[in-house]
Amino acid sequence: MSTGTLLAIIIPVVVVIALIAVVASQLMRRRKLRERFGPEYERTVESADNRSAAERDLKAREKRHDSLDIRPLDSGTKDRYTRDWAGVQEDFVDHPEGAVHDADRLVTSLMNDRGYPTQDFEQQLKDLSVEHGRTLEHYRAAHDVDALSVRHQATTEQLRGAMVHYRALFDELLSDGGRRRHARA
């Protein structure tokens, strides 16, 4: 076989192997992002211009999250938050709107004590999405009802639902924080 024939065979084979490697790498990265962000992955993809832009956004969230000082709570602080939550739940019976506002403040305080910045709700969502993508929709729903209740437009059932939603994120933040150890590639 001539050198030209060998090159005509080898070069396309190398190109095909390289393309397969690139596609496999992208698929593995996508799978890791889906696993880490859960439903937030699809939500971000749907709201972005394209999948690549969404994945860049998610990677930027991971990078920002890694720069935060997210820390576990000591047992005394956990106990205090558990008592505070029990008080908020008790208040719901007589003052449902106030209890929902208190639940929002308590969750925000817990986020702050864990090390999450809490000044901007949209940034809170992005920061929380890295470790709490599976409970983030609860937080959104509760926050929406809290906004309705400020205008006295939330029904008692919506307020009850908000308490359940806040509780989902509260429990996760209070326990291990939803932290899963991820190997960085």
C-alpha positions as CSV (number, residue, x, y, z in Angstrom):
1,M,0.0,0.0,0.0
2,S,1.2,3.4,-0.8
3,T,1.8,6.2,1.7
4,G,-1.1,8.2,0.1
5,T,-3.5,5.3,0.6
6,L,-2.4,4.8,4.2
7,L,-2.9,8.5,4.9
8,A,-6.3,8.4,3.2
9,I,-7.4,5.6,5.6
10,I,-5.6,6.8,8.8
11,I,-6.6,10.5,8.7
12,P,-10.4,9.9,8.5
13,V,-10.2,7.2,11.2
14,V,-8.4,9.6,13.5
15,V,-10.9,12.3,12.8
16,V,-13.8,10.0,13.5
17,I,-12.2,8.8,16.8
18,A,-11.6,12.5,17.8
19,L,-15.3,13.3,17.0
20,I,-16.5,10.4,19.0
21,A,-14.3,11.4,22.0
22,V,-15.7,15.0,21.8
23,V,-19.3,13.9,21.7
24,A,-18.7,11.4,24.5
25,S,-17.1,14.1,26.6
26,Q,-20.1,16.5,26.0
27,L,-22.6,13.8,26.9
28,M,-20.7,12.9,30.1
29,R,-20.6,16.6,31.1
30,R,-24.3,17.0,30.3
31,R,-25.1,13.9,32.4
32,K,-23.1,15.2,35.4
33,L,-24.8,18.6,35.2
34,R,-28.3,16.9,35.0
35,E,-27.4,14.8,38.1
36,R,-26.1,17.7,40.0
37,F,-28.8,20.2,39.2
38,G,-31.8,17.9,38.9
39,P,-34.9,19.7,37.6
40,E,-33.0,23.0,37.6
41,Y,-31.0,21.7,34.6
42,E,-34.1,21.5,32.4
43,R,-35.5,24.7,33.8
44,T,-32.2,26.5,32.9
45,V,-32.1,24.9,29.4
46,E,-35.7,26.0,28.7
47,S,-35.0,29.6,29.7
48,A,-31.7,29.9,27.8
49,D,-31.1,30.7,24.2
50,N,-29.6,27.3,23.7
51,R,-28.3,24.3,25.6
52,S,-24.7,25.4,25.4
53,A,-25.5,28.8,27.0
54,A,-27.5,27.0,29.7
55,E,-24.7,24.7,30.5
56,R,-22.2,27.6,30.6
57,D,-24.6,29.3,33.1
58,L,-24.7,26.2,35.2
59,K,-20.9,25.8,35.2
60,A,-20.6,29.5,36.2
61,R,-23.0,28.7,39.1
62,E,-20.8,25.9,40.2
63,K,-17.7,28.0,40.1
64,R,-19.4,30.8,42.1
65,H,-20.8,28.2,44.6
66,D,-17.3,26.8,45.0
67,S,-16.0,30.2,46.0
68,L,-18.6,30.6,48.7
69,D,-17.9,29.6,52.3
70,I,-20.8,27.1,52.7
71,R,-20.6,25.5,56.1
72,P,-22.5,23.0,58.2
73,L,-24.2,24.2,61.4
74,D,-23.2,23.2,64.9
75,S,-25.7,21.1,66.9
76,G,-26.6,24.1,69.1
77,T,-27.5,26.2,66.1
78,K,-29.5,23.3,64.5
79,D,-31.4,22.9,67.8
80,R,-32.2,26.7,67.8
81,Y,-33.5,26.6,64.2
82,T,-35.6,23.5,65.0
83,R,-37.2,25.3,67.9
84,D,-37.7,28.4,65.8
85,W,-39.4,26.4,63.1
86,A,-41.7,24.7,65.6
87,G,-42.7,28.2,66.8
88,V,-43.4,29.3,63.3
89,Q,-45.6,26.3,62.7
90,E,-47.5,26.9,65.9
91,D,-48.2,30.5,64.9
92,F,-49.7,29.3,61.6
93,V,-52.9,28.3,63.2
94,D,-53.7,31.8,64.5
95,H,-51.7,33.9,62.1
96,P,-51.1,32.1,58.7
97,E,-49.8,35.1,56.8
98,G,-47.5,36.1,59.6
99,A,-46.2,32.6,59.9
100,V,-45.4,32.4,56.2
101,H,-43.5,35.7,56.4
102,D,-41.7,34.3,59.5
103,A,-40.9,31.0,57.6
104,D,-39.4,33.1,54.8
105,R,-37.3,35.1,57.2
106,L,-36.2,31.9,59.0
107,V,-35.2,30.1,55.8
108,T,-33.3,33.3,54.7
109,S,-31.5,33.4,58.1
110,L,-30.6,29.7,57.8
111,M,-29.2,30.3,54.4
112,N,-27.1,33.2,55.7
113,D,-25.8,31.1,58.6
114,R,-24.9,28.4,56.2
115,G,-22.8,30.9,54.2
116,Y,-25.2,31.7,51.3
117,P,-25.5,35.4,50.2
118,T,-29.1,36.4,50.8
119,Q,-29.4,40.0,49.4
120,D,-30.9,39.1,46.0
121,F,-33.6,36.4,45.5
122,E,-32.6,35.6,41.9
123,Q,-29.0,35.1,43.0
124,Q,-30.1,33.0,46.0
125,L,-31.9,30.7,43.5
126,K,-28.7,30.4,41.4
127,D,-26.5,29.8,44.4
128,L,-28.9,27.3,46.0
129,S,-29.4,25.5,42.7
130,V,-25.9,23.9,42.8
131,E,-26.6,21.8,45.9
132,H,-30.4,22.1,46.2
133,G,-31.7,21.8,42.6
134,R,-34.3,19.2,43.7
135,T,-35.9,21.4,46.4
136,L,-35.5,24.7,44.7
137,E,-39.0,24.6,43.1
138,H,-40.4,24.4,46.6
139,Y,-38.6,27.6,47.5
140,R,-39.9,29.4,44.4
141,A,-43.4,28.3,45.1
142,A,-43.3,29.4,48.8
143,H,-41.7,32.7,47.8
144,D,-44.5,33.4,45.3
145,V,-47.2,32.7,47.9
146,D,-45.3,34.9,50.4
147,A,-45.5,37.7,47.8
148,L,-49.2,37.2,47.4
149,S,-49.8,37.2,51.2
150,V,-48.1,40.6,51.5
151,R,-51.0,41.9,49.4
152,H,-53.4,39.7,51.4
153,Q,-54.3,37.7,48.2
154,A,-53.2,34.3,49.3
155,T,-55.7,31.7,50.4
156,T,-55.3,29.7,53.5
157,E,-54.6,26.6,51.4
158,Q,-51.9,28.5,49.5
159,L,-50.4,29.6,52.8
160,R,-50.4,26.1,54.1
161,G,-48.7,24.9,50.9
162,A,-46.1,27.6,51.3
163,M,-45.3,26.3,54.8
164,V,-44.8,22.8,53.3
165,H,-42.6,24.2,50.6
166,Y,-40.5,26.3,53.0
167,R,-40.1,23.2,55.2
168,A,-38.6,21.1,52.3
169,L,-35.8,23.6,51.8
170,F,-35.5,24.3,55.5
171,D,-35.0,20.6,56.3
172,E,-32.4,20.2,53.6
173,L,-30.4,23.2,54.7
174,L,-30.6,22.2,58.3
175,S,-29.4,18.7,57.8
176,D,-26.3,18.2,55.7
177,G,-27.4,21.0,53.4
178,G,-28.0,18.7,50.5
179,R,-24.3,18.6,50.0
180,R,-23.1,15.8,47.8
181,R,-19.4,15.4,47.1
182,H,-18.7,15.7,43.4
183,A,-15.5,14.8,41.9
184,R,-14.2,17.6,39.7
185,A,-13.0,16.6,36.3
